[in-house]
Amino acid sequence: MRLSLWIAAIEGVLVVIHVIPHLAMYTLAVVAIVFWATVARRYTSPLARQLTWIFAASQALAVLVPVVLFIAKWTAITAIVVLAVVALVFLFIERDRV
């Protein structure tokens, strides 16, 4: 589990800083998960099953990094806009009182 988290974090950072293209990461994640679900679960070797699970899990987790970053960015932008609107409302209300 730890290894797949580290791989996902490193790959996610590489995607965010545009070293790895988003489309390549999404394609690799789909391939890894489909491979694990269709072929790798039937391996008789525990090591092979573990390695393919780590590969699939790390790719699935790596997809979450840019998605979470996108959501966080838009949440921050929305919060700033709401605060700006609230500040303008208070400023205009105070202007009428003076």
PDB file as gemmi writes it, atoms N, CA and C in Angstrom:
CRYST1    1.000    1.000    1.000  90.00  90.00  90.00 P 1                      
ATOM      1  N   MET A   1       0.827  -1.187   0.000  1.00  0.00           N  
ATOM      2  CA  MET A   1       0.000   0.000   0.000  1.00  0.00           C  
ATOM      3  C   MET A   1       0.871   1.250   0.000  1.00  0.00           C  
ATOM      4  N   ARG A   2       1.892   1.255   0.840  1.00  0.00           N  
ATOM      5  CA  ARG A   2       2.781   2.417   0.916  1.00  0.00           C  
ATOM      6  C   ARG A   2       3.492   2.675  -0.402  1.00  0.00           C  
ATOM      7  N   LEU A   3       3.949   1.610  -1.027  1.00  0.00           N  
ATOM      8  CA  LEU A   3       4.650   1.741  -2.295  1.00  0.00           C  
ATOM      9  C   LEU A   3       3.730   2.319  -3.367  1.00  0.00           C  
ATOM     10  N   SER A   4       2.500   1.850  -3.430  1.00  0.00           N  
ATOM     11  CA  SER A   4       1.576   2.379  -4.436  1.00  0.00           C  
ATOM     12  C   SER A   4       1.243   3.841  -4.160  1.00  0.00           C  
ATOM     13  N   LEU A   5       1.164   4.243  -2.895  1.00  0.00           N  
ATOM     14  CA  LEU A   5       0.923   5.651  -2.561  1.00  0.00           C  
ATOM     15  C   LEU A   5       2.096   6.534  -2.996  1.00  0.00           C  
ATOM     16  N   TRP A   6       3.314   6.066  -2.761  1.00  0.00           N  
ATOM     17  CA  TRP A   6       4.486   6.844  -3.179  1.00  0.00           C  
ATOM     18  C   TRP A   6       4.571   6.968  -4.700  1.00  0.00           C  
ATOM     19  N   ILE A   7       4.325   5.878  -5.377  1.00  0.00           N  
ATOM     20  CA  ILE A   7       4.348   5.915  -6.845  1.00  0.00           C  
ATOM     21  C   ILE A   7       3.283   6.877  -7.357  1.00  0.00           C  
ATOM     22  N   ALA A   8       2.095   6.809  -6.787  1.00  0.00           N  
ATOM     23  CA  ALA A   8       1.005   7.690  -7.206  1.00  0.00           C  
ATOM     24  C   ALA A   8       1.342   9.157  -6.929  1.00  0.00           C  
ATOM     25  N   ALA A   9       1.925   9.428  -5.767  1.00  0.00           N  
ATOM     26  CA  ALA A   9       2.280  10.806  -5.432  1.00  0.00           C  
ATOM     27  C   ALA A   9       3.328  11.362  -6.391  1.00  0.00           C  
ATOM     28  N   ILE A  10       4.341  10.573  -6.670  1.00  0.00           N  
ATOM     29  CA  ILE A  10       5.400  11.025  -7.582  1.00  0.00           C  
ATOM     30  C   ILE A  10       4.843  11.220  -8.990  1.00  0.00           C  
ATOM     31  N   GLU A  11       4.065  10.256  -9.454  1.00  0.00           N  
ATOM     32  CA  GLU A  11       3.484  10.385 -10.791  1.00  0.00           C  
ATOM     33  C   GLU A  11       2.501  11.549 -10.856  1.00  0.00           C  
ATOM     34  N   GLY A  12       1.732  11.743  -9.804  1.00  0.00           N  
ATOM     35  CA  GLY A  12       0.796  12.872  -9.766  1.00  0.00           C  
ATOM     36  C   GLY A  12       1.508  14.211  -9.839  1.00  0.00           C  
ATOM     37  N   VAL A  13       2.603  14.337  -9.115  1.00  0.00           N  
ATOM     38  CA  VAL A  13       3.383  15.583  -9.172  1.00  0.00           C  
ATOM     39  C   VAL A  13       3.958  15.784 -10.567  1.00  0.00           C  
ATOM     40  N   LEU A  14       4.446  14.719 -11.185  1.00  0.00           N  
ATOM     41  CA  LEU A  14       4.991  14.831 -12.543  1.00  0.00           C  
ATOM     42  C   LEU A  14       3.915  15.249 -13.546  1.00  0.00           C  
ATOM     43  N   VAL A  15       2.693  14.818 -13.333  1.00  0.00           N  
ATOM     44  CA  VAL A  15       1.598  15.245 -14.213  1.00  0.00           C  
ATOM     45  C   VAL A  15       1.253  16.700 -13.957  1.00  0.00           C  
ATOM     46  N   VAL A  16       1.220  17.098 -12.693  1.00  0.00           N  
ATOM     47  CA  VAL A  16       0.865  18.474 -12.352  1.00  0.00           C  
ATOM     48  C   VAL A  16       1.893  19.464 -12.888  1.00  0.00           C  
ATOM     49  N   ILE A  17       3.174  19.100 -12.872  1.00  0.00           N  
ATOM     50  CA  ILE A  17       4.197  20.016 -13.386  1.00  0.00           C  
ATOM     51  C   ILE A  17       4.465  19.796 -14.870  1.00  0.00           C  
ATOM     52  N   HIS A  18       3.591  19.039 -15.517  1.00  0.00           N  
ATOM     53  CA  HIS A  18       3.586  18.844 -16.970  1.00  0.00           C  
ATOM     54  C   HIS A  18       4.804  18.092 -17.513  1.00  0.00           C  
ATOM     55  N   VAL A  19       5.354  17.184 -16.744  1.00  0.00           N  
ATOM     56  CA  VAL A  19       6.408  16.310 -17.240  1.00  0.00           C  
ATOM     57  C   VAL A  19       5.773  15.116 -17.951  1.00  0.00           C  
ATOM     58  N   ILE A  20       4.669  14.633 -17.402  1.00  0.00           N  
ATOM     59  CA  ILE A  20       3.911  13.535 -18.004  1.00  0.00           C  
ATOM     60  C   ILE A  20       2.576  14.114 -18.473  1.00  0.00           C  
ATOM     61  N   PRO A  21       2.186  13.855 -19.710  1.00  0.00           N  
ATOM     62  CA  PRO A  21       0.890  14.379 -20.185  1.00  0.00           C  
ATOM     63  C   PRO A  21      -0.295  13.715 -19.468  1.00  0.00           C  
ATOM     64  N   HIS A  22      -1.354  14.488 -19.273  1.00  0.00           N  
ATOM     65  CA  HIS A  22      -2.553  13.967 -18.614  1.00  0.00           C  
ATOM     66  C   HIS A  22      -3.104  12.754 -19.351  1.00  0.00           C  
ATOM     67  N   LEU A  23      -3.181  12.844 -20.655  1.00  0.00           N  
ATOM     68  CA  LEU A  23      -3.766  11.757 -21.438  1.00  0.00           C  
ATOM     69  C   LEU A  23      -2.973  10.462 -21.274  1.00  0.00           C  
ATOM     70  N   ALA A  24      -1.658  10.563 -21.212  1.00  0.00           N  
ATOM     71  CA  ALA A  24      -0.826   9.371 -21.017  1.00  0.00           C  
ATOM     72  C   ALA A  24      -1.109   8.734 -19.660  1.00  0.00           C  
ATOM     73  N   MET A  25      -1.277   9.563 -18.631  1.00  0.00           N  
ATOM     74  CA  MET A  25      -1.556   9.029 -17.304  1.00  0.00           C  
ATOM     75  C   MET A  25      -2.921   8.360 -17.264  1.00  0.00           C  
ATOM     76  N   TYR A  26      -3.936   8.985 -17.864  1.00  0.00           N  
ATOM     77  CA  TYR A  26      -5.271   8.387 -17.875  1.00  0.00           C  
ATOM     78  C   TYR A  26      -5.274   7.073 -18.652  1.00  0.00           C  
ATOM     79  N   THR A  27      -4.577   7.050 -19.795  1.00  0.00           N  
ATOM     80  CA  THR A  27      -4.502   5.832 -20.606  1.00  0.00           C  
ATOM     81  C   THR A  27      -3.806   4.715 -19.836  1.00  0.00           C  
ATOM     82  N   LEU A  28      -2.699   5.037 -19.190  1.00  0.00           N  
ATOM     83  CA  LEU A  28      -1.971   4.039 -18.415  1.00  0.00           C  
ATOM     84  C   LEU A  28      -2.815   3.515 -17.256  1.00  0.00           C  
ATOM     85  N   ALA A  29      -3.594   4.389 -16.635  1.00  0.00           N  
ATOM     86  CA  ALA A  29      -4.460   3.954 -15.536  1.00  0.00           C  
ATOM     87  C   ALA A  29      -5.527   2.986 -16.035  1.00  0.00           C  
ATOM     88  N   VAL A  30      -6.129   3.290 -17.162  1.00  0.00           N  
ATOM     89  CA  VAL A  30      -7.147   2.393 -17.716  1.00  0.00           C  
ATOM     90  C   VAL A  30      -6.531   1.040 -18.067  1.00  0.00           C  
ATOM     91  N   VAL A  31      -5.383   1.068 -18.719  1.00  0.00           N  
ATOM     92  CA  VAL A  31      -4.707  -0.178 -19.090  1.00  0.00           C  
ATOM     93  C   VAL A  31      -4.355  -0.984 -17.844  1.00  0.00           C  
ATOM     94  N   ALA A  32      -3.819  -0.333 -16.830  1.00  0.00           N  
ATOM     95  CA  ALA A  32      -3.412  -1.040 -15.612  1.00  0.00           C  
ATOM     96  C   ALA A  32      -4.599  -1.675 -14.905  1.00  0.00           C  
ATOM     97  N   ILE A  33      -5.690  -0.946 -14.797  1.00  0.00           N  
ATOM     98  CA  ILE A  33      -6.852  -1.477 -14.082  1.00  0.00           C  
ATOM     99  C   ILE A  33      -7.511  -2.601 -14.875  1.00  0.00           C  
ATOM    100  N   VAL A  34      -7.636  -2.423 -16.172  1.00  0.00           N  
ATOM    101  CA  VAL A  34      -8.229  -3.482 -17.001  1.00  0.00           C  
ATOM    102  C   VAL A  34      -7.344  -4.723 -16.976  1.00  0.00           C  
ATOM    103  N   PHE A  35      -6.028  -4.535 -17.070  1.00  0.00           N  
ATOM    104  CA  PHE A  35      -5.104  -5.675 -17.016  1.00  0.00           C  
ATOM    105  C   PHE A  35      -5.231  -6.414 -15.689  1.00  0.00           C  
ATOM    106  N   TRP A  36      -5.272  -5.652 -14.596  1.00  0.00           N  
ATOM    107  CA  TRP A  36      -5.382  -6.293 -13.282  1.00  0.00           C  
ATOM    108  C   TRP A  36      -6.714  -7.039 -13.154  1.00  0.00           C  
ATOM    109  N   ALA A  37      -7.801  -6.409 -13.609  1.00  0.00           N  
ATOM    110  CA  ALA A  37      -9.124  -7.009 -13.440  1.00  0.00           C  
ATOM    111  C   ALA A  37      -9.330  -8.237 -14.320  1.00  0.00           C  
ATOM    112  N   THR A  38      -8.713  -8.258 -15.499  1.00  0.00           N  
ATOM    113  CA  THR A  38      -8.982  -9.362 -16.423  1.00  0.00           C  
ATOM    114  C   THR A  38      -7.941 -10.467 -16.377  1.00  0.00           C  
ATOM    115  N   VAL A  39      -6.681 -10.113 -16.180  1.00  0.00           N  
ATOM    116  CA  VAL A  39      -5.611 -11.108 -16.301  1.00  0.00           C  
ATOM    117  C   VAL A  39      -4.898 -11.362 -14.977  1.00  0.00           C  
ATOM    118  N   ALA A  40      -4.465 -10.315 -14.337  1.00  0.00           N  
ATOM    119  CA  ALA A  40      -3.525 -10.457 -13.219  1.00  0.00           C  
ATOM    120  C   ALA A  40      -4.122 -11.122 -11.983  1.00  0.00           C  
ATOM    121  N   ARG A  41      -5.412 -11.006 -11.783  1.00  0.00           N  
ATOM    122  CA  ARG A  41      -6.013 -11.626 -10.591  1.00  0.00           C  
ATOM    123  C   ARG A  41      -5.962 -13.140 -10.645  1.00  0.00           C  
ATOM    124  N   ARG A  42      -5.761 -13.692 -11.820  1.00  0.00           N  
ATOM    125  CA  ARG A  42      -5.707 -15.154 -11.964  1.00  0.00           C  
ATOM    126  C   ARG A  42      -4.285 -15.705 -11.914  1.00  0.00           C  
ATOM    127  N   TYR A  43      -3.289 -14.854 -11.711  1.00  0.00           N  
ATOM    128  CA  TYR A  43      -1.909 -15.343 -11.620  1.00  0.00           C  
ATOM    129  C   TYR A  43      -1.781 -16.278 -10.425  1.00  0.00           C  
ATOM    130  N   THR A  44      -0.962 -17.294 -10.582  1.00  0.00           N  
ATOM    131  CA  THR A  44      -0.746 -18.216  -9.469  1.00  0.00           C  
ATOM    132  C   THR A  44       0.370 -17.730  -8.551  1.00  0.00           C  
ATOM    133  N   SER A  45       1.230 -16.885  -9.059  1.00  0.00           N  
ATOM    134  CA  SER A  45       2.332 -16.361  -8.260  1.00  0.00           C  
ATOM    135  C   SER A  45       1.848 -15.192  -7.390  1.00  0.00           C  
ATOM    136  N   PRO A  46       2.028 -15.324  -6.074  1.00  0.00           N  
ATOM    137  CA  PRO A  46       1.627 -14.220  -5.195  1.00  0.00           C  
ATOM    138  C   PRO A  46       2.414 -12.937  -5.489  1.00  0.00           C  
ATOM    139  N   LEU A  47       3.686 -13.076  -5.850  1.00  0.00           N  
ATOM    140  CA  LEU A  47       4.497 -11.902  -6.156  1.00  0.00           C  
ATOM    141  C   LEU A  47       3.961 -11.177  -7.386  1.00  0.00           C  
ATOM    142  N   ALA A  48       3.610 -11.925  -8.411  1.00  0.00           N  
ATOM    143  CA  ALA A  48       3.059 -11.316  -9.626  1.00  0.00           C  
ATOM    144  C   ALA A  48       1.731 -10.626  -9.330  1.00  0.00           C  
ATOM    145  N   ARG A  49       0.892 -11.258  -8.510  1.00  0.00           N  
ATOM    146  CA  ARG A  49      -0.380 -10.628  -8.140  1.00  0.00           C  
ATOM    147  C   ARG A  49      -0.150  -9.348  -7.355  1.00  0.00           C  
ATOM    148  N   GLN A  50       0.817  -9.363  -6.432  1.00  0.00           N  
ATOM    149  CA  GLN A  50       1.126  -8.173  -5.644  1.00  0.00           C  
ATOM    150  C   GLN A  50       1.647  -7.038  -6.528  1.00  0.00           C  
ATOM    151  N   LEU A  51       2.561  -7.369  -7.444  1.00  0.00           N  
ATOM    152  CA  LEU A  51       3.134  -6.342  -8.313  1.00  0.00           C  
ATOM    153  C   LEU A  51       2.089  -5.726  -9.232  1.00  0.00           C  
ATOM    154  N   THR A  52       1.217  -6.549  -9.767  1.00  0.00           N  
ATOM    155  CA  THR A  52       0.177  -5.997 -10.637  1.00  0.00           C  
ATOM    156  C   THR A  52      -0.843  -5.187  -9.841  1.00  0.00           C  
ATOM    157  N   TRP A  53      -1.111  -5.595  -8.599  1.00  0.00           N  
ATOM    158  CA  TRP A  53      -2.001  -4.814  -7.759  1.00  0.00           C  
ATOM    159  C   TRP A  53      -1.389  -3.454  -7.448  1.00  0.00           C  
ATOM    160  N   ILE A  54      -0.102  -3.441  -7.121  1.00  0.00           N  
ATOM    161  CA  ILE A  54       0.592  -2.175  -6.848  1.00  0.00           C  
ATOM    162  C   ILE A  54       0.542  -1.277  -8.074  1.00  0.00           C  
ATOM    163  N   PHE A  55       0.775  -1.854  -9.249  1.00  0.00           N  
ATOM    164  CA  PHE A  55       0.731  -1.090 -10.499  1.00  0.00           C  
ATOM    165  C   PHE A  55      -0.657  -0.493 -10.721  1.00  0.00           C  
ATOM    166  N   ALA A  56      -1.702  -1.300 -10.593  1.00  0.00           N  
ATOM    167  CA  ALA A  56      -3.062  -0.816 -10.822  1.00  0.00           C  
ATOM    168  C   ALA A  56      -3.484   0.207  -9.772  1.00  0.00           C  
ATOM    169  N   ALA A  57      -3.176  -0.066  -8.512  1.00  0.00           N  
ATOM    170  CA  ALA A  57      -3.564   0.856  -7.442  1.00  0.00           C  
ATOM    171  C   ALA A  57      -2.834   2.185  -7.570  1.00  0.00           C  
ATOM    172  N   SER A  58      -1.558   2.150  -7.894  1.00  0.00           N  
ATOM    173  CA  SER A  58      -0.812   3.410  -8.019  1.00  0.00           C  
ATOM    174  C   SER A  58      -1.322   4.245  -9.189  1.00  0.00           C  
ATOM    175  N   GLN A  59      -1.714   3.593 -10.273  1.00  0.00           N  
ATOM    176  CA  GLN A  59      -2.248   4.338 -11.412  1.00  0.00           C  
ATOM    177  C   GLN A  59      -3.621   4.931 -11.092  1.00  0.00           C  
ATOM    178  N   ALA A  60      -4.446   4.164 -10.394  1.00  0.00           N  
ATOM    179  CA  ALA A  60      -5.765   4.679 -10.010  1.00  0.00           C  
ATOM    180  C   ALA A  60      -5.632   5.854  -9.040  1.00  0.00           C  
ATOM    181  N   LEU A  61      -4.696   5.762  -8.120  1.00  0.00           N  
ATOM    182  CA  LEU A  61      -4.471   6.864  -7.184  1.00  0.00           C  
ATOM    183  C   LEU A  61      -3.848   8.079  -7.866  1.00  0.00           C  
ATOM    184  N   ALA A  62      -2.988   7.846  -8.835  1.00  0.00           N  
ATOM    185  CA  ALA A  62      -2.336   8.957  -9.541  1.00  0.00           C  
ATOM    186  C   ALA A  62      -3.346   9.793 -10.308  1.00  0.00           C  
ATOM    187  N   VAL A  63      -4.403   9.170 -10.778  1.00  0.00           N  
ATOM    188  CA  VAL A  63      -5.451   9.916 -11.484  1.00  0.00           C  
ATOM    189  C   VAL A  63      -6.129  10.902 -10.537  1.00  0.00           C  
ATOM    190  N   LEU A  64      -6.181  10.566  -9.261  1.00  0.00           N  
ATOM    191  CA  LEU A  64      -6.850  11.433  -8.295  1.00  0.00           C  
ATOM    192  C   LEU A  64      -6.091  12.726  -8.027  1.00  0.00           C  
ATOM    193  N   VAL A  65      -4.782  12.742  -8.204  1.00  0.00           N  
ATOM    194  CA  VAL A  65      -3.985  13.930  -7.871  1.00  0.00           C  
ATOM    195  C   VAL A  65      -4.423  15.140  -8.690  1.00  0.00           C  
ATOM    196  N   PRO A  66      -4.447  15.081 -10.033  1.00  0.00           N  
ATOM    197  CA  PRO A  66      -4.893  16.258 -10.769  1.00  0.00           C  
ATOM    198  C   PRO A  66      -6.370  16.583 -10.549  1.00  0.00           C  
ATOM    199  N   VAL A  67      -7.183  15.559 -10.294  1.00  0.00           N  
ATOM    200  CA  VAL A  67      -8.604  15.802 -10.043  1.00  0.00           C  
ATOM    201  C   VAL A  67      -8.787  16.564  -8.736  1.00  0.00           C  
ATOM    202  N   VAL A  68      -8.103  16.131  -7.696  1.00  0.00           N  
ATOM    203  CA  VAL A  68      -8.184  16.816  -6.401  1.00  0.00           C  
ATOM    204  C   VAL A  68      -7.610  18.225  -6.512  1.00  0.00           C  
ATOM    205  N   LEU A  69      -6.523  18.399  -7.240  1.00  0.00           N  
ATOM    206  CA  LEU A  69      -5.948  19.725  -7.440  1.00  0.00           C  
ATOM    207  C   LEU A  69      -6.937  20.637  -8.162  1.00  0.00           C  
ATOM    208  N   PHE A  70      -7.607  20.123  -9.187  1.00  0.00           N  
ATOM    209  CA  PHE A  70      -8.597  20.904  -9.930  1.00  0.00           C  
ATOM    210  C   PHE A  70      -9.741  21.336  -9.012  1.00  0.00           C  
ATOM    211  N   ILE A  71     -10.242  20.402  -8.204  1.00  0.00           N  
ATOM    212  CA  ILE A  71     -11.338  20.720  -7.282  1.00  0.00           C  
ATOM    213  C   ILE A  71     -10.889  21.741  -6.244  1.00  0.00           C  
ATOM    214  N   ALA A  72      -9.682  21.573  -5.704  1.00  0.00           N  
ATOM    215  CA  ALA A  72      -9.173  22.511  -4.700  1.00  0.00           C  
ATOM    216  C   ALA A  72      -8.984  23.904  -5.301  1.00  0.00           C  
ATOM    217  N   LYS A  73      -8.486  23.951  -6.519  1.00  0.00           N  
ATOM    218  CA  LYS A  73      -8.269  25.244  -7.175  1.00  0.00           C  
ATOM    219  C   LYS A  73      -9.595  25.978  -7.368  1.00  0.00           C  
ATOM    220  N   TRP A  74     -10.610  25.284  -7.865  1.00  0.00           N  
ATOM    221  CA  TRP A  74     -11.890  25.928  -8.098  1.00  0.00           C  
ATOM    222  C   TRP A  74     -12.621  26.246  -6.795  1.00  0.00           C  
ATOM    223  N   THR A  75     -12.391  25.469  -5.760  1.00  0.00           N  
ATOM    224  CA  THR A  75     -12.956  25.793  -4.452  1.00  0.00           C  
ATOM    225  C   THR A  75     -12.337  27.073  -3.919  1.00  0.00           C  
ATOM    226  N   ALA A  76     -11.027  27.220  -4.068  1.00  0.00           N  
ATOM    227  CA  ALA A  76     -10.348  28.436  -3.617  1.00  0.00           C  
ATOM    228  C   ALA A  76     -10.811  29.656  -4.425  1.00  0.00           C  
ATOM    229  N   ILE A  77     -10.929  29.499  -5.723  1.00  0.00           N  
ATOM    230  CA  ILE A  77     -11.386  30.608  -6.565  1.00  0.00           C  
ATOM    231  C   ILE A  77     -12.811  31.005  -6.180  1.00  0.00           C  
ATOM    232  N   THR A  78     -13.673  30.033  -5.962  1.00  0.00           N  
ATOM    233  CA  THR A  78     -15.054  30.318  -5.566  1.00  0.00           C  
ATOM    234  C   THR A  78     -15.088  31.033  -4.222  1.00  0.00           C  
ATOM    235  N   ALA A  79     -14.284  30.590  -3.272  1.00  0.00           N  
ATOM    236  CA  ALA A  79     -14.242  31.234  -1.957  1.00  0.00           C  
ATOM    237  C   ALA A  79     -13.770  32.685  -2.069  1.00  0.00           C  
ATOM    238  N   ILE A  80     -12.773  32.939  -2.904  1.00  0.00           N  
ATOM    239  CA  ILE A  80     -12.273  34.295  -3.080  1.00  0.00           C  
ATOM    240  C   ILE A  80     -13.340  35.183  -3.722  1.00  0.00           C  
ATOM    241  N   VAL A  81     -14.040  34.669  -4.712  1.00  0.00           N  
ATOM    242  CA  VAL A  81     -15.106  35.444  -5.368  1.00  0.00           C  
ATOM    243  C   VAL A  81     -16.233  35.747  -4.383  1.00  0.00           C  
ATOM    244  N   VAL A  82     -16.635  34.762  -3.600  1.00  0.00           N  
ATOM    245  CA  VAL A  82     -17.696  34.977  -2.611  1.00  0.00           C  
ATOM    246  C   VAL A  82     -17.262  36.026  -1.596  1.00  0.00           C  
ATOM    247  N   LEU A  83     -16.031  35.937  -1.108  1.00  0.00           N  
ATOM    248  CA  LEU A  83     -15.537  36.937  -0.160  1.00  0.00           C  
ATOM    249  C   LEU A  83     -15.486  38.331  -0.775  1.00  0.00           C  
ATOM    250  N   ALA A  84     -15.098  38.424  -2.041  1.00  0.00           N  
ATOM    251  CA  ALA A  84     -15.056  39.715  -2.716  1.00  0.00           C  
ATOM    252  C   ALA A  84     -16.459  40.303  -2.854  1.00  0.00           C  
ATOM    253  N   VAL A  85     -17.427  39.470  -3.200  1.00  0.00           N  
ATOM    254  CA  VAL A  85     -18.808  39.945  -3.334  1.00  0.00           C  
ATOM    255  C   VAL A  85     -19.342  40.397  -1.981  1.00  0.00           C  
ATOM    256  N   VAL A  86     -19.102  39.614  -0.944  1.00  0.00           N  
ATOM    257  CA  VAL A  86     -19.543  39.991   0.403  1.00  0.00           C  
ATOM    258  C   VAL A  86     -18.878  41.300   0.832  1.00  0.00           C  
ATOM    259  N   ALA A  87     -17.596  41.446   0.543  1.00  0.00           N  
ATOM    260  CA  ALA A  87     -16.899  42.687   0.899  1.00  0.00           C  
ATOM    261  C   ALA A  87     -17.491  43.878   0.154  1.00  0.00           C  
ATOM    262  N   LEU A  88     -17.803  43.708  -1.119  1.00  0.00           N  
ATOM    263  CA  LEU A  88     -18.421  44.798  -1.881  1.00  0.00           C  
ATOM    264  C   LEU A  88     -19.796  45.159  -1.336  1.00  0.00           C  
ATOM    265  N   VAL A  89     -20.579  44.162  -0.972  1.00  0.00           N  
ATOM    266  CA  VAL A  89     -21.899  44.431  -0.390  1.00  0.00           C  
ATOM    267  C   VAL A  89     -21.749  45.230   0.889  1.00  0.00           C  
ATOM    268  N   PHE A  90     -20.846  44.825   1.776  1.00  0.00           N  
ATOM    269  CA  PHE A  90     -20.643  45.568   3.017  1.00  0.00           C  
ATOM    270  C   PHE A  90     -20.141  46.981   2.741  1.00  0.00           C  
ATOM    271  N   LEU A  91     -19.235  47.116   1.780  1.00  0.00           N  
ATOM    272  CA  LEU A  91     -18.719  48.452   1.457  1.00  0.00           C  
ATOM    273  C   LEU A  91     -19.822  49.365   0.933  1.00  0.00           C  
ATOM    274  N   PHE A  92     -20.675  48.861   0.070  1.00  0.00           N  
ATOM    275  CA  PHE A  92     -21.748  49.693  -0.473  1.00  0.00           C  
ATOM    276  C   PHE A  92     -22.824  49.982   0.567  1.00  0.00           C  
ATOM    277  N   ILE A  93     -23.091  49.059   1.483  1.00  0.00           N  
ATOM    278  CA  ILE A  93     -24.039  49.319   2.562  1.00  0.00           C  
ATOM    279  C   ILE A  93     -23.495  50.394   3.491  1.00  0.00           C  
ATOM    280  N   GLU A  94     -22.215  50.306   3.822  1.00  0.00           N  
ATOM    281  CA  GLU A  94     -21.588  51.306   4.691  1.00  0.00           C  
ATOM    282  C   GLU A  94     -21.535  52.671   4.015  1.00  0.00           C  
ATOM    283  N   ARG A  95     -21.376  52.708   2.721  1.00  0.00           N  
ATOM    284  CA  ARG A  95     -21.307  53.980   1.987  1.00  0.00           C  
ATOM    285  C   ARG A  95     -22.627  54.718   2.108  1.00  0.00           C  
ATOM    286  N   ASP A  96     -23.749  53.997   2.052  1.00  0.00           N  
ATOM    287  CA  ASP A  96     -25.056  54.623   2.154  1.00  0.00           C  
ATOM    288  C   ASP A  96     -25.341  55.146   3.565  1.00  0.00           C  
ATOM    289  N   ARG A  97     -24.716  54.562   4.565  1.00  0.00           N  
ATOM    290  CA  ARG A  97     -24.928  55.004   5.959  1.00  0.00           C  
ATOM    291  C   ARG A  97     -24.173  56.277   6.275  1.00  0.00           C  
ATOM    292  N   VAL A  98     -23.104  56.528   5.570  1.00  0.00           N  
ATOM    293  CA  VAL A  98     -22.263  57.695   5.889  1.00  0.00           C  
ATOM    294  C   VAL A  98     -22.783  58.919   5.269  1.00  0.00           C  
TER     295      VAL A  98                                                      
END                                                                             
